[in-house]
Amino acid sequence: MDLYGIDRGEALELFMQPKGEITFLPSRLKLLNPLPMPKEGCIVAFHPRLRNKPPHVGLFRGGKVLHLMESGVSYLSEQVVMAMGFNRVSYYD
């Protein structure tokens, strides 16, 4: 369950694997409903410039993105996360 009481475990399971053990299956994102723009509590997927890398995901909360990094939990604006090497962002409910 996430902060909003929604169980997205099956769709997000691949993102919870240890770094280096992730096998990205684009079909997993199809388990989620795409949104045209962010809304409170939605999943934000940051797609890297290198197509063979999996998206980085976070939770949209209070106009920013709550997500995990190697250094710990971060709460950053979408623009700051995009500047970390991502070229596209998408939103899912």
N, CA, C and O atoms as a CHARMM CRD file, in Angstrom:
* protein
*
  372
    1    1 MET  N      0.83600  -1.18300   0.00000 PROA 1      0.00000
    2    1 MET  CA     0.00000   0.00000   0.00000 PROA 1      0.00000
    3    1 MET  C      0.88200   1.24900   0.00000 PROA 1      0.00000
    4    1 MET  O      1.90000   1.31400   0.69000 PROA 1      0.00000
    5    2 ASP  N      0.46600   2.23300  -0.78800 PROA 2      0.00000
    6    2 ASP  CA     1.22400   3.48100  -0.79300 PROA 2      0.00000
    7    2 ASP  C      0.61400   4.46400   0.20800 PROA 2      0.00000
    8    2 ASP  O     -0.26400   4.09000   0.98700 PROA 2      0.00000
    9    3 LEU  N      1.06800   5.69800   0.19200 PROA 3      0.00000
   10    3 LEU  CA     0.58300   6.71000   1.13500 PROA 3      0.00000
   11    3 LEU  C     -0.90400   6.98000   1.00600 PROA 3      0.00000
   12    3 LEU  O     -1.51800   7.53600   1.91700 PROA 3      0.00000
   13    4 TYR  N     -1.49100   6.58700  -0.12700 PROA 4      0.00000
   14    4 TYR  CA    -2.89300   6.86000  -0.39800 PROA 4      0.00000
   15    4 TYR  C     -3.76100   5.61400  -0.24600 PROA 4      0.00000
   16    4 TYR  O     -4.93700   5.63200  -0.60800 PROA 4      0.00000
   17    5 GLY  N     -3.18800   4.52700   0.28800 PROA 5      0.00000
   18    5 GLY  CA    -3.93700   3.30500   0.51100 PROA 5      0.00000
   19    5 GLY  C     -4.18100   2.48000  -0.73600 PROA 5      0.00000
   20    5 GLY  O     -5.08200   1.64100  -0.75500 PROA 5      0.00000
   21    6 ILE  N     -3.39300   2.70200  -1.77700 PROA 6      0.00000
   22    6 ILE  CA    -3.54400   1.98100  -3.03600 PROA 6      0.00000
   23    6 ILE  C     -2.42600   0.94800  -3.14900 PROA 6      0.00000
   24    6 ILE  O     -1.25800   1.25400  -2.90900 PROA 6      0.00000
   25    7 ASP  N     -2.79700  -0.27900  -3.51800 PROA 7      0.00000
   26    7 ASP  CA    -1.81100  -1.34300  -3.69300 PROA 7      0.00000
   27    7 ASP  C     -1.37800  -1.38900  -5.15300 PROA 7      0.00000
   28    7 ASP  O     -2.13800  -1.81800  -6.02000 PROA 7      0.00000
   29    8 ARG  N     -0.15900  -0.94700  -5.41600 PROA 8      0.00000
   30    8 ARG  CA     0.39700  -0.95600  -6.77200 PROA 8      0.00000
   31    8 ARG  C      1.57500  -1.92000  -6.85400 PROA 8      0.00000
   32    8 ARG  O      2.41200  -1.81400  -7.75000 PROA 8      0.00000
   33    9 GLY  N      1.63500  -2.85400  -5.92100 PROA 9      0.00000
   34    9 GLY  CA     2.76400  -3.76600  -5.79800 PROA 9      0.00000
   35    9 GLY  C      3.10500  -4.52200  -7.06000 PROA 9      0.00000
   36    9 GLY  O      4.27400  -4.60000  -7.43800 PROA 9      0.00000
   37   10 GLU  N      2.09100  -5.09000  -7.73000 PROA 10     0.00000
   38   10 GLU  CA     2.36900  -5.89000  -8.92600 PROA 10     0.00000
   39   10 GLU  C      2.98800  -5.04200 -10.02600 PROA 10     0.00000
   40   10 GLU  O      3.94800  -5.46700 -10.66900 PROA 10     0.00000
   41   11 ALA  N      2.45300  -3.85500 -10.24700 PROA 11     0.00000
   42   11 ALA  CA     2.95700  -2.98400 -11.30800 PROA 11     0.00000
   43   11 ALA  C      4.35000  -2.45400 -10.99600 PROA 11     0.00000
   44   11 ALA  O      5.16300  -2.27400 -11.90200 PROA 11     0.00000
   45   12 LEU  N      4.62800  -2.20600  -9.73100 PROA 12     0.00000
   46   12 LEU  CA     5.89800  -1.58000  -9.35700 PROA 12     0.00000
   47   12 LEU  C      6.93900  -2.56000  -8.83600 PROA 12     0.00000
   48   12 LEU  O      8.03700  -2.15000  -8.46100 PROA 12     0.00000
   49   13 GLU  N      6.61300  -3.83400  -8.80800 PROA 13     0.00000
   50   13 GLU  CA     7.52900  -4.83200  -8.26800 PROA 13     0.00000
   51   13 GLU  C      8.91700  -4.76700  -8.90000 PROA 13     0.00000
   52   13 GLU  O      9.92300  -4.88200  -8.19900 PROA 13     0.00000
   53   14 LEU  N      8.97700  -4.58400 -10.20900 PROA 14     0.00000
   54   14 LEU  CA    10.28000  -4.57800 -10.87900 PROA 14     0.00000
   55   14 LEU  C     11.14400  -3.39900 -10.46600 PROA 14     0.00000
   56   14 LEU  O     12.36900  -3.48100 -10.55000 PROA 14     0.00000
   57   15 PHE  N     10.53900  -2.30500 -10.02100 PROA 15     0.00000
   58   15 PHE  CA    11.31500  -1.13700  -9.61100 PROA 15     0.00000
   59   15 PHE  C     11.89500  -1.30200  -8.21000 PROA 15     0.00000
   60   15 PHE  O     12.75400  -0.52000  -7.80300 PROA 15     0.00000
   61   16 MET  N     11.44300  -2.29800  -7.47700 PROA 16     0.00000
   62   16 MET  CA    11.89300  -2.51500  -6.10900 PROA 16     0.00000
   63   16 MET  C     13.02500  -3.54200  -6.02600 PROA 16     0.00000
   64   16 MET  O     13.41200  -3.93800  -4.92700 PROA 16     0.00000
   65   17 GLN  N     13.54900  -3.96700  -7.14500 PROA 17     0.00000
   66   17 GLN  CA    14.64900  -4.92700  -7.18300 PROA 17     0.00000
   67   17 GLN  C     15.96600  -4.20600  -6.87400 PROA 17     0.00000
   68   17 GLN  O     16.09700  -3.01400  -7.15300 PROA 17     0.00000
   69   18 PRO  N     16.93200  -4.91500  -6.30700 PROA 18     0.00000
   70   18 PRO  CA    18.24600  -4.29500  -6.07800 PROA 18     0.00000
   71   18 PRO  C     18.85800  -3.82600  -7.39600 PROA 18     0.00000
   72   18 PRO  O     18.68500  -4.45900  -8.43800 PROA 18     0.00000
   73   19 LYS  N     19.56500  -2.72400  -7.33000 PROA 19     0.00000
   74   19 LYS  CA    20.19400  -2.18100  -8.52900 PROA 19     0.00000
   75   19 LYS  C     21.08500  -3.24300  -9.16800 PROA 19     0.00000
   76   19 LYS  O     21.85000  -3.92000  -8.48000 PROA 19     0.00000
   77   20 GLY  N     20.98200  -3.38300 -10.47700 PROA 20     0.00000
   78   20 GLY  CA    21.75200  -4.38000 -11.20100 PROA 20     0.00000
   79   20 GLY  C     21.00300  -5.68300 -11.40900 PROA 20     0.00000
   80   20 GLY  O     21.42100  -6.52000 -12.21000 PROA 20     0.00000
   81   21 GLU  N     19.89100  -5.86200 -10.68900 PROA 21     0.00000
   82   21 GLU  CA    19.09800  -7.07900 -10.83300 PROA 21     0.00000
   83   21 GLU  C     17.75500  -6.80800 -11.50100 PROA 21     0.00000
   84   21 GLU  O     16.90000  -7.69100 -11.56100 PROA 21     0.00000
   85   22 ILE  N     17.56900  -5.60300 -11.99800 PROA 22     0.00000
   86   22 ILE  CA    16.29200  -5.22900 -12.60100 PROA 22     0.00000
   87   22 ILE  C     16.22400  -5.72300 -14.04000 PROA 22     0.00000
   88   22 ILE  O     17.12700  -5.47700 -14.84000 PROA 22     0.00000
   89   23 THR  N     15.14800  -6.41600 -14.35200 PROA 23     0.00000
   90   23 THR  CA    14.84300  -6.77000 -15.73000 PROA 23     0.00000
   91   23 THR  C     13.59500  -5.98500 -16.07800 PROA 23     0.00000
   92   23 THR  O     12.49700  -6.33600 -15.64600 PROA 23     0.00000
   93   24 PHE  N     13.75300  -4.93400 -16.84900 PROA 24     0.00000
   94   24 PHE  CA    12.62300  -4.05800 -17.13900 PROA 24     0.00000
   95   24 PHE  C     11.70800  -4.67300 -18.18300 PROA 24     0.00000
   96   24 PHE  O     12.14500  -5.05100 -19.27000 PROA 24     0.00000
   97   25 LEU  N     10.43800  -4.76500 -17.83600 PROA 25     0.00000
   98   25 LEU  CA     9.41600  -5.25300 -18.75100 PROA 25     0.00000
   99   25 LEU  C      8.43900  -4.11300 -19.01100 PROA 25     0.00000
  100   25 LEU  O      7.63200  -3.79300 -18.13900 PROA 25     0.00000
  101   26 PRO  N      8.49200  -3.48600 -20.19600 PROA 26     0.00000
  102   26 PRO  CA     7.58000  -2.37700 -20.47400 PROA 26     0.00000
  103   26 PRO  C      6.12000  -2.74700 -20.25400 PROA 26     0.00000
  104   26 PRO  O      5.30100  -1.87700 -19.96000 PROA 26     0.00000
  105   27 SER  N      5.78500  -4.01300 -20.39100 PROA 27     0.00000
  106   27 SER  CA     4.39900  -4.44100 -20.20700 PROA 27     0.00000
  107   27 SER  C      3.90500  -4.16900 -18.78800 PROA 27     0.00000
  108   27 SER  O      2.69800  -4.04600 -18.57500 PROA 27     0.00000
  109   28 ARG  N      4.81000  -4.07200 -17.81600 PROA 28     0.00000
  110   28 ARG  CA     4.39900  -3.78900 -16.43800 PROA 28     0.00000
  111   28 ARG  C      3.74200  -2.41600 -16.31600 PROA 28     0.00000
  112   28 ARG  O      2.80600  -2.24300 -15.53400 PROA 28     0.00000
  113   29 LEU  N      4.22800  -1.43900 -17.08500 PROA 29     0.00000
  114   29 LEU  CA     3.62300  -0.10900 -17.02300 PROA 29     0.00000
  115   29 LEU  C      2.19200  -0.13500 -17.52900 PROA 29     0.00000
  116   29 LEU  O      1.39800   0.73800 -17.17800 PROA 29     0.00000
  117   30 LYS  N      1.85000  -1.12200 -18.34800 PROA 30     0.00000
  118   30 LYS  CA     0.48300  -1.22700 -18.86600 PROA 30     0.00000
  119   30 LYS  C     -0.50000  -1.66800 -17.79000 PROA 30     0.00000
  120   30 LYS  O     -1.71100  -1.60300 -18.00300 PROA 30     0.00000
  121   31 LEU  N     -0.00700  -2.11400 -16.64700 PROA 31     0.00000
  122   31 LEU  CA    -0.87500  -2.44800 -15.52500 PROA 31     0.00000
  123   31 LEU  C     -1.39500  -1.18300 -14.84600 PROA 31     0.00000
  124   31 LEU  O     -2.31300  -1.24400 -14.02700 PROA 31     0.00000
  125   32 LEU  N     -0.81200  -0.04800 -15.18400 PROA 32     0.00000
  126   32 LEU  CA    -1.20900   1.24600 -14.62400 PROA 32     0.00000
  127   32 LEU  C     -1.97600   2.04600 -15.66900 PROA 32     0.00000
  128   32 LEU  O     -1.83900   1.80600 -16.86900 PROA 32     0.00000
  129   33 ASN  N     -2.78000   2.99300 -15.21300 PROA 33     0.00000
  130   33 ASN  CA    -3.54100   3.85000 -16.12500 PROA 33     0.00000
  131   33 ASN  C     -2.76500   5.13100 -16.39500 PROA 33     0.00000
  132   33 ASN  O     -2.46600   5.87100 -15.45800 PROA 33     0.00000
  133   34 PRO  N     -2.42400   5.41700 -17.67300 PROA 34     0.00000
  134   34 PRO  CA    -1.69100   6.65400 -17.97200 PROA 34     0.00000
  135   34 PRO  C     -2.55300   7.89200 -17.71600 PROA 34     0.00000
  136   34 PRO  O     -3.77100   7.87300 -17.89700 PROA 34     0.00000
  137   35 LEU  N     -1.90000   8.94300 -17.29800 PROA 35     0.00000
  138   35 LEU  CA    -2.56000  10.23000 -17.05000 PROA 35     0.00000
  139   35 LEU  C     -1.93000  11.29000 -17.94300 PROA 35     0.00000
  140   35 LEU  O     -0.73100  11.22000 -18.21500 PROA 35     0.00000
  141   36 PRO  N     -2.70600  12.27400 -18.40900 PROA 36     0.00000
  142   36 PRO  CA    -2.13300  13.33100 -19.25000 PROA 36     0.00000
  143   36 PRO  C     -1.27500  14.32200 -18.46800 PROA 36     0.00000
  144   36 PRO  O     -0.38800  14.95800 -19.03800 PROA 36     0.00000
  145   37 MET  N     -1.53200  14.45700 -17.17600 PROA 37     0.00000
  146   37 MET  CA    -0.77500  15.37600 -16.32700 PROA 37     0.00000
  147   37 MET  C     -0.75400  14.81600 -14.90800 PROA 37     0.00000
  148   37 MET  O     -1.57000  13.95800 -14.57200 PROA 37     0.00000
  149   38 PRO  N      0.16600  15.28900 -14.07600 PROA 38     0.00000
  150   38 PRO  CA     0.25100  14.72400 -12.72600 PROA 38     0.00000
  151   38 PRO  C     -0.94400  15.10400 -11.86900 PROA 38     0.00000
  152   38 PRO  O     -1.54800  16.16200 -12.04700 PROA 38     0.00000
  153   39 LYS  N     -1.26800  14.22700 -10.94300 PROA 39     0.00000
  154   39 LYS  CA    -2.27000  14.53400  -9.92300 PROA 39     0.00000
  155   39 LYS  C     -1.76700  13.97400  -8.60300 PROA 39     0.00000
  156   39 LYS  O     -0.94400  13.05900  -8.58300 PROA 39     0.00000
  157   40 GLU  N     -2.25200  14.51200  -7.52600 PROA 40     0.00000
  158   40 GLU  CA    -1.81600  14.10600  -6.19700 PROA 40     0.00000
  159   40 GLU  C     -1.88400  12.58700  -6.04400 PROA 40     0.00000
  160   40 GLU  O     -2.92500  11.97200  -6.27200 PROA 40     0.00000
  161   41 GLY  N     -0.75500  11.99600  -5.65300 PROA 41     0.00000
  162   41 GLY  CA    -0.69900  10.56800  -5.39600 PROA 41     0.00000
  163   41 GLY  C     -0.39000   9.68800  -6.58500 PROA 41     0.00000
  164   41 GLY  O     -0.30900   8.46900  -6.44000 PROA 41     0.00000
  165   42 CYS  N     -0.21300  10.27700  -7.76600 PROA 42     0.00000
  166   42 CYS  CA     0.05700   9.44000  -8.94200 PROA 42     0.00000
  167   42 CYS  C      1.52500   9.01600  -8.98800 PROA 42     0.00000
  168   42 CYS  O      2.38200   9.59400  -8.32000 PROA 42     0.00000
  169   43 ILE  N      1.78300   7.99500  -9.79100 PROA 43     0.00000
  170   43 ILE  CA     3.14400   7.51400 -10.00600 PROA 43     0.00000
  171   43 ILE  C      3.76600   8.33400 -11.12400 PROA 43     0.00000
  172   43 ILE  O      3.13600   8.56700 -12.15500 PROA 43     0.00000
  173   44 VAL  N      4.99100   8.76900 -10.92000 PROA 44     0.00000
  174   44 VAL  CA     5.72900   9.52600 -11.92800 PROA 44     0.00000
  175   44 VAL  C      6.87000   8.63200 -12.41800 PROA 44     0.00000
  176   44 VAL  O      7.67500   8.15000 -11.62100 PROA 44     0.00000
  177   45 ALA  N      6.93000   8.41500 -13.72800 PROA 45     0.00000
  178   45 ALA  CA     8.00600   7.60300 -14.31400 PROA 45     0.00000
  179   45 ALA  C      8.91800   8.51100 -15.12400 PROA 45     0.00000
  180   45 ALA  O      8.47300   9.17900 -16.05700 PROA 45     0.00000
  181   46 PHE  N     10.19300   8.53100 -14.76400 PROA 46     0.00000
  182   46 PHE  CA    11.19700   9.30600 -15.48900 PROA 46     0.00000
  183   46 PHE  C     11.94100   8.34900 -16.40800 PROA 46     0.00000
  184   46 PHE  O     12.56400   7.39500 -15.94300 PROA 46     0.00000
  185   47 HSD  N     11.87800   8.60100 -17.70600 PROA 47     0.00000
  186   47 HSD  CA    12.47500   7.71100 -18.69900 PROA 47     0.00000
  187   47 HSD  C     13.87100   8.21700 -19.06500 PROA 47     0.00000
  188   47 HSD  O     14.02500   9.36800 -19.47400 PROA 47     0.00000
  189   48 PRO  N     14.88400   7.36600 -18.91900 PROA 48     0.00000
  190   48 PRO  CA    16.26600   7.78300 -19.19300 PROA 48     0.00000
  191   48 PRO  C     16.54600   7.96700 -20.67900 PROA 48     0.00000
  192   48 PRO  O     15.84600   7.42900 -21.53500 PROA 48     0.00000
  193   49 ARG  N     17.57600   8.73300 -20.95600 PROA 49     0.00000
  194   49 ARG  CA    17.98700   8.95800 -22.35100 PROA 49     0.00000
  195   49 ARG  C     18.39700   7.65000 -23.01600 PROA 49     0.00000
  196   49 ARG  O     18.14300   7.45700 -24.20500 PROA 49     0.00000
  197   50 LEU  N     19.02500   6.75500 -22.26800 PROA 50     0.00000
  198   50 LEU  CA    19.42400   5.44900 -22.79500 PROA 50     0.00000
  199   50 LEU  C     18.21800   4.51500 -22.74200 PROA 50     0.00000
  200   50 LEU  O     17.71800   4.20200 -21.66200 PROA 50     0.00000
  201   51 ARG  N     17.76100   4.07600 -23.89300 PROA 51     0.00000
  202   51 ARG  CA    16.52400   3.29600 -23.97300 PROA 51     0.00000
  203   51 ARG  C     16.58600   1.93000 -23.29800 PROA 51     0.00000
  204   51 ARG  O     15.54300   1.36900 -22.96100 PROA 51     0.00000
  205   52 ASN  N     17.76600   1.38900 -23.09600 PROA 52     0.00000
  206   52 ASN  CA    17.85500   0.06400 -22.48000 PROA 52     0.00000
  207   52 ASN  C     17.83300   0.11300 -20.95000 PROA 52     0.00000
  208   52 ASN  O     17.98200  -0.92000 -20.29700 PROA 52     0.00000
  209   53 LYS  N     17.65000   1.28200 -20.38900 PROA 53     0.00000
  210   53 LYS  CA    17.59200   1.45000 -18.93900 PROA 53     0.00000
  211   53 LYS  C     16.13000   1.56600 -18.50100 PROA 53     0.00000
  212   53 LYS  O     15.31400   2.13500 -19.22600 PROA 53     0.00000
  213   54 PRO  N     15.79100   1.03200 -17.32100 PROA 54     0.00000
  214   54 PRO  CA    14.40500   1.14100 -16.84400 PROA 54     0.00000
  215   54 PRO  C     14.09600   2.55800 -16.36800 PROA 54     0.00000
  216   54 PRO  O     15.00700   3.30700 -16.01500 PROA 54     0.00000
  217   55 PRO  N     12.81600   2.92600 -16.35800 PROA 55     0.00000
  218   55 PRO  CA    12.43800   4.23600 -15.82100 PROA 55     0.00000
  219   55 PRO  C     12.71300   4.30300 -14.31900 PROA 55     0.00000
  220   55 PRO  O     12.77000   3.28200 -13.63300 PROA 55     0.00000
  221   56 HSD  N     12.87700   5.50400 -13.83900 PROA 56     0.00000
  222   56 HSD  CA    13.00700   5.77300 -12.40800 PROA 56     0.00000
  223   56 HSD  C     11.63200   6.24800 -11.96200 PROA 56     0.00000
  224   56 HSD  O     11.05800   7.12100 -12.61200 PROA 56     0.00000
  225   57 VAL  N     11.08700   5.71100 -10.88500 PROA 57     0.00000
  226   57 VAL  CA     9.73000   6.07600 -10.48600 PROA 57     0.00000
  227   57 VAL  C      9.70000   6.75000  -9.12600 PROA 57     0.00000
  228   57 VAL  O     10.56500   6.54500  -8.27500 PROA 57     0.00000
  229   58 GLY  N      8.66200   7.56400  -8.95900 PROA 58     0.00000
  230   58 GLY  CA     8.42300   8.23100  -7.70000 PROA 58     0.00000
  231   58 GLY  C      6.94000   8.47100  -7.52900 PROA 58     0.00000
  232   58 GLY  O      6.13700   8.06200  -8.36800 PROA 58     0.00000
  233   59 LEU  N      6.57300   9.13300  -6.44800 PROA 59     0.00000
  234   59 LEU  CA     5.18400   9.43300  -6.12500 PROA 59     0.00000
  235   59 LEU  C      5.00600  10.94400  -6.13300 PROA 59     0.00000
  236   59 LEU  O      5.76500  11.66700  -5.48600 PROA 59     0.00000
  237   60 PHE  N      3.99900  11.42400  -6.86600 PROA 60     0.00000
  238   60 PHE  CA     3.72500  12.85700  -6.94100 PROA 60     0.00000
  239   60 PHE  C      2.97300  13.26000  -5.67900 PROA 60     0.00000
  240   60 PHE  O      1.88500  12.75100  -5.40900 PROA 60     0.00000
  241   61 ARG  N      3.55100  14.16700  -4.91400 PROA 61     0.00000
  242   61 ARG  CA     2.95100  14.58800  -3.64300 PROA 61     0.00000
  243   61 ARG  C      3.28000  16.05300  -3.39800 PROA 61     0.00000
  244   61 ARG  O      4.44600  16.44500  -3.37900 PROA 61     0.00000
  245   62 GLY  N      2.25200  16.84500  -3.21300 PROA 62     0.00000
  246   62 GLY  CA     2.45400  18.25500  -2.89400 PROA 62     0.00000
  247   62 GLY  C      3.21500  19.02300  -3.95700 PROA 62     0.00000
  248   62 GLY  O      3.96700  19.94200  -3.63400 PROA 62     0.00000
  249   63 GLY  N      3.02900  18.65800  -5.23400 PROA 63     0.00000
  250   63 GLY  CA     3.67400  19.37000  -6.33200 PROA 63     0.00000
  251   63 GLY  C      5.11700  18.97100  -6.59700 PROA 63     0.00000
  252   63 GLY  O      5.76200  19.54000  -7.47800 PROA 63     0.00000
  253   64 LYS  N      5.63400  18.00300  -5.85100 PROA 64     0.00000
  254   64 LYS  CA     7.00000  17.50800  -6.05100 PROA 64     0.00000
  255   64 LYS  C      6.97300  15.98700  -6.14500 PROA 64     0.00000
  256   64 LYS  O      5.91300  15.36900  -6.05500 PROA 64     0.00000
  257   65 VAL  N      8.14500  15.39400  -6.32500 PROA 65     0.00000
  258   65 VAL  CA     8.24500  13.94500  -6.47400 PROA 65     0.00000
  259   65 VAL  C      9.00700  13.35400  -5.29000 PROA 65     0.00000
  260   65 VAL  O     10.13900  13.74400  -5.00400 PROA 65     0.00000
  261   66 LEU  N      8.37200  12.42000  -4.61800 PROA 66     0.00000
  262   66 LEU  CA     8.97900  11.67400  -3.52900 PROA 66     0.00000
  263   66 LEU  C      9.53300  10.39100  -4.13800 PROA 66     0.00000
  264   66 LEU  O      8.77900   9.60100  -4.70500 PROA 66     0.00000
  265   67 HSD  N     10.84000  10.17700  -4.02900 PROA 67     0.00000
  266   67 HSD  CA    11.44300   9.00900  -4.67100 PROA 67     0.00000
  267   67 HSD  C     12.70000   8.57900  -3.93000 PROA 67     0.00000
  268   67 HSD  O     13.22600   9.30400  -3.08600 PROA 67     0.00000
  269   68 LEU  N     13.16600   7.38200  -4.26800 PROA 68     0.00000
  270   68 LEU  CA    14.36500   6.83200  -3.64300 PROA 68     0.00000
  271   68 LEU  C     15.56900   7.00400  -4.54400 PROA 68     0.00000
  272   68 LEU  O     15.48800   6.83800  -5.76100 PROA 68     0.00000
  273   69 MET  N     16.67600   7.33600  -3.93000 PROA 69     0.00000
  274   69 MET  CA    17.96000   7.40900  -4.62200 PROA 69     0.00000
  275   69 MET  C     18.94500   6.60100  -3.78500 PROA 69     0.00000
  276   69 MET  O     18.62700   6.20600  -2.66300 PROA 69     0.00000
  277   70 GLU  N     20.12700   6.35500  -4.31600 PROA 70     0.00000
  278   70 GLU  CA    21.12500   5.60400  -3.54300 PROA 70     0.00000
  279   70 GLU  C     21.44500   6.29700  -2.22600 PROA 70     0.00000
  280   70 GLU  O     21.77500   5.63900  -1.24000 PROA 70     0.00000
  281   71 SER  N     21.34700   7.62300  -2.20600 PROA 71     0.00000
  282   71 SER  CA    21.65200   8.37500  -0.99300 PROA 71     0.00000
  283   71 SER  C     20.48600   8.41600  -0.01000 PROA 71     0.00000
  284   71 SER  O     20.64100   8.91300   1.10600 PROA 71     0.00000
  285   72 GLY  N     19.32000   7.90200  -0.40500 PROA 72     0.00000
  286   72 GLY  CA    18.15200   7.88800   0.47600 PROA 72     0.00000
  287   72 GLY  C     16.92300   8.46600  -0.20100 PROA 72     0.00000
  288   72 GLY  O     16.87500   8.60000  -1.42400 PROA 72     0.00000
  289   73 VAL  N     15.94100   8.80300   0.60100 PROA 73     0.00000
  290   73 VAL  CA    14.68700   9.35500   0.09200 PROA 73     0.00000
  291   73 VAL  C     14.88600  10.82300  -0.25800 PROA 73     0.00000
  292   73 VAL  O     15.50900  11.57600   0.49100 PROA 73     0.00000
  293   74 SER  N     14.34200  11.22100  -1.41900 PROA 74     0.00000
  294   74 SER  CA    14.42600  12.61700  -1.85400 PROA 74     0.00000
  295   74 SER  C     13.03300  13.13700  -2.16200 PROA 74     0.00000
  296   74 SER  O     12.14600  12.38100  -2.55700 PROA 74     0.00000
  297   75 TYR  N     12.85600  14.42200  -1.97900 PROA 75     0.00000
  298   75 TYR  CA    11.60000  15.10100  -2.28500 PROA 75     0.00000
  299   75 TYR  C     11.98300  16.30700  -3.12700 PROA 75     0.00000
  300   75 TYR  O     12.32900  17.36100  -2.59200 PROA 75     0.00000
  301   76 LEU  N     11.92200  16.15000  -4.45400 PROA 76     0.00000
  302   76 LEU  CA    12.44900  17.15200  -5.38000 PROA 76     0.00000
  303   76 LEU  C     11.41600  17.54800  -6.42000 PROA 76     0.00000
  304   76 LEU  O     10.45200  16.82300  -6.66400 PROA 76     0.00000
  305   77 SER  N     11.62900  18.70400  -7.02900 PROA 77     0.00000
  306   77 SER  CA    10.75800  19.11400  -8.13100 PROA 77     0.00000
  307   77 SER  C     11.01600  18.21500  -9.33800 PROA 77     0.00000
  308   77 SER  O     12.09000  17.63000  -9.47900 PROA 77     0.00000
  309   78 GLU  N     10.02900  18.12400 -10.18400 PROA 78     0.00000
  310   78 GLU  CA    10.14200  17.31700 -11.40100 PROA 78     0.00000
  311   78 GLU  C     11.32800  17.76800 -12.25600 PROA 78     0.00000
  312   78 GLU  O     12.03300  16.93300 -12.82400 PROA 78     0.00000
  313   79 GLN  N     11.55000  19.07200 -12.35200 PROA 79     0.00000
  314   79 GLN  CA    12.63600  19.61000 -13.17000 PROA 79     0.00000
  315   79 GLN  C     14.00300  19.17100 -12.65300 PROA 79     0.00000
  316   79 GLN  O     14.89700  18.86700 -13.44400 PROA 79     0.00000
  317   80 VAL  N     14.16800  19.13600 -11.34700 PROA 80     0.00000
  318   80 VAL  CA    15.44800  18.71800 -10.76800 PROA 80     0.00000
  319   80 VAL  C     15.70300  17.24400 -11.07900 PROA 80     0.00000
  320   80 VAL  O     16.82300  16.87300 -11.43100 PROA 80     0.00000
  321   81 VAL  N     14.68300  16.40500 -10.95400 PROA 81     0.00000
  322   81 VAL  CA    14.85400  14.98100 -11.26300 PROA 81     0.00000
  323   81 VAL  C     15.15300  14.80500 -12.75100 PROA 81     0.00000
  324   81 VAL  O     16.01500  14.00400 -13.11300 PROA 81     0.00000
  325   82 MET  N     14.46100  15.53200 -13.61000 PROA 82     0.00000
  326   82 MET  CA    14.69400  15.43700 -15.06300 PROA 82     0.00000
  327   82 MET  C     16.14800  15.76500 -15.40200 PROA 82     0.00000
  328   82 MET  O     16.72500  15.15900 -16.30500 PROA 82     0.00000
  329   83 ALA  N     16.73600  16.70800 -14.69100 PROA 83     0.00000
  330   83 ALA  CA    18.12000  17.11800 -14.95200 PROA 83     0.00000
  331   83 ALA  C     19.13600  16.03300 -14.58100 PROA 83     0.00000
  332   83 ALA  O     20.32400  16.18200 -14.86700 PROA 83     0.00000
  333   84 MET  N     18.68900  14.95600 -13.95600 PROA 84     0.00000
  334   84 MET  CA    19.58400  13.86300 -13.55900 PROA 84     0.00000
  335   84 MET  C     19.80700  12.85000 -14.68100 PROA 84     0.00000
  336   84 MET  O     20.34700  11.77200 -14.43500 PROA 84     0.00000
  337   85 GLY  N     19.40200  13.17600 -15.90100 PROA 85     0.00000
  338   85 GLY  CA    19.66000  12.28300 -17.03000 PROA 85     0.00000
  339   85 GLY  C     18.43600  11.65800 -17.65700 PROA 85     0.00000
  340   85 GLY  O     18.53300  10.62700 -18.32200 PROA 85     0.00000
  341   86 PHE  N     17.28900  12.26800 -17.45500 PROA 86     0.00000
  342   86 PHE  CA    16.04800  11.74400 -18.02800 PROA 86     0.00000
  343   86 PHE  C     15.55900  12.68500 -19.11900 PROA 86     0.00000
  344   86 PHE  O     15.75900  13.89700 -19.03500 PROA 86     0.00000
  345   87 ASN  N     14.91600  12.12800 -20.14500 PROA 87     0.00000
  346   87 ASN  CA    14.45400  12.99300 -21.23100 PROA 87     0.00000
  347   87 ASN  C     12.94300  13.01300 -21.39200 PROA 87     0.00000
  348   87 ASN  O     12.41300  13.76800 -22.20700 PROA 87     0.00000
  349   88 ARG  N     12.24200  12.18300 -20.61300 PROA 88     0.00000
  350   88 ARG  CA    10.78900  12.13700 -20.74600 PROA 88     0.00000
  351   88 ARG  C     10.19400  11.73400 -19.40800 PROA 88     0.00000
  352   88 ARG  O     10.80300  10.98400 -18.64500 PROA 88     0.00000
  353   89 VAL  N      8.99900  12.23800 -19.13200 PROA 89     0.00000
  354   89 VAL  CA     8.29700  11.88900 -17.90000 PROA 89     0.00000
  355   89 VAL  C      6.87000  11.48400 -18.25800 PROA 89     0.00000
  356   89 VAL  O      6.26400  12.05300 -19.16600 PROA 89     0.00000
  357   90 SER  N      6.34600  10.50600 -17.54700 PROA 90     0.00000
  358   90 SER  CA     4.94900  10.11400 -17.74500 PROA 90     0.00000
  359   90 SER  C      4.32000   9.86500 -16.37900 PROA 90     0.00000
  360   90 SER  O      5.01100   9.63100 -15.38700 PROA 90     0.00000
  361   91 TYR  N      2.99700   9.92300 -16.35500 PROA 91     0.00000
  362   91 TYR  CA     2.24400   9.83400 -15.10300 PROA 91     0.00000
  363   91 TYR  C      1.25700   8.67900 -15.18900 PROA 91     0.00000
  364   91 TYR  O      0.67200   8.41800 -16.24000 PROA 91     0.00000
  365   92 TYR  N      1.08200   7.99100 -14.06300 PROA 92     0.00000
  366   92 TYR  CA     0.19400   6.82800 -14.02300 PROA 92     0.00000
  367   92 TYR  C     -0.60100   6.82100 -12.73200 PROA 92     0.00000
  368   92 TYR  O     -0.12600   7.24800 -11.68000 PROA 92     0.00000
  369   93 ASP  N     -1.82200   6.32400 -12.84000 PROA 93     0.00000
  370   93 ASP  CA    -2.71700   6.21600 -11.69800 PROA 93     0.00000
  371   93 ASP  C     -2.88700   4.75400 -11.32800 PROA 93     0.00000
  372   93 ASP  O     -3.60800   4.43600 -10.38300 PROA 93     0.00000
